[in-house]
């Protein structure tokens, strides 16, 4: 660890070592960076004792080549499966934060699916959330096979050197479910432009978003860490929410612990970036990237023959993968205390976000899509999809935050524009900055953590000390104190001398007698 942090101050080294210890704990125990993965050997694989989905066929011969392990669902498993509160669909997407990119890809491909919130940030089997559970199997006995679990960042048995959008869930959907949003890209120019914009979002905008979330101390303390505390209760299953609310101190501790581990893991992976990046520089780089995307959308507006609402403007007005990735980034950027103000200067991007949301996420009044209504309720109850619109002093009050889905639905019903809301937010933030900056002299521990030399006196301290010495009242008090001390010392000396004389007189009188 120390070799990675040369020329750091003593306090900075201590902070970095603490970060490495926390991230090592997150990696070693909770598999938060998907470092533990063992590919299943398909030829000699044996069933583990934790993998039993049912009972083996008692008539099967393990030594013969035709033997196979047959799984059977017992009555208890079927009853538990049918007891789930959500509709029964083969694809179930479990999320800690809203898995916007996976949801948007599935909606663009018109694949029904179920979204379920979880109050745990990671899973041993799939690494950090989200993960996809697929009950479909191409075999005839598909109902007797265990589900397939695929994590977003977790390696899988699908050997691909470059996963789709660096996402193993999307790679699985492409390989197994035949979901390919880039199929409309036919020309080399379109494919090259799509790759450039995809790289712009994933290699530039997404790291900036994570930097502003985890490296801004004030925003982390006042906004983001508290969302983990809410997620420990709000993201719990319905049957466990009452118990979580009843033992709030346990949920509070669980949320703080997960927040610490996830932040430490991110900061360890981006230690080189944090050396050169600052918050103003991150915001400036985000503006440059948003400007490029805004100009691309402006070209579509100027081209009357195209009229495509999507970024690439391919024939047939079909969405591509870069649209799903960009929309997912904007959905998280609108929930960032810094970027929500920056996006107010890019009306075409805001309109692009709102139009795609209306096209794919709006719940129809006619009903019929029970899975869509269920997914909307799960996204709405997720603690991480709150738009920080107002700079109220009560940081987590209803006036300071606005539920993202409620806002989008109300704007759609009232035919209003999200741009107006963001411009109002920018005006209020300009008048009063938020989050509130933390004073650097708040505590000695904070000053030491920030690298301040507590033994070094500043010019203000020296001037204050000089003014105290020249204060007439202080000089008078010092004189009175010195006079009282002198009188007390003189009295003590006099009494001591008299006592010595009396003792000597008594001793001499006794000798004469």
Buried (B, 14 or more C-beta within 10 A) or exposed (E): EEEEBEEBBEBBBEBBEEBBEBBBBBBEEBBBBBEEBEEEEEEEEEEEEEEEBBEBEEEEEEEEEEEEBBBEBEEEEEEEEEEEEBBEBBBBBBBBBBBBBBBBBBBBBEBBBBBBBBBBBBBEBBBBBBBBBBBEBEEEEEEBBEBBBBBBBBBBEEEEEEBBBBBBBBBBBBBBBEBBBBEBBEEEEBBEBBBEBBEBBBEBBBBBBBBBBBBBBBBBBBBBBBBBBBBBBBBBEEEEBEEBEEEEEEBBEBBBBBBBBBBBBBBBEBBEBBEEBEBEEBBEBBBEBBEEBBEBBEEBEEEEEBEBBBBBBBEEEBBBBBBBBBBBBBBBBBBBBBBBBBBBBBBBBBBBBBEBBBEBBBBEEEEEBEBBBBBBBBBBBBBBBBBBBBBBEEBBEEEBBBBBBEBBBEBBEEEEBBBEBBBEBBEBBEEEEBBEEBEEEEEEEBBBBBEBEEEEEEEEEEEEEEEEEEEEEEEEEEEEEEEEEEEEEEEEEEEEEEEEEEEEEEEEEEEEE
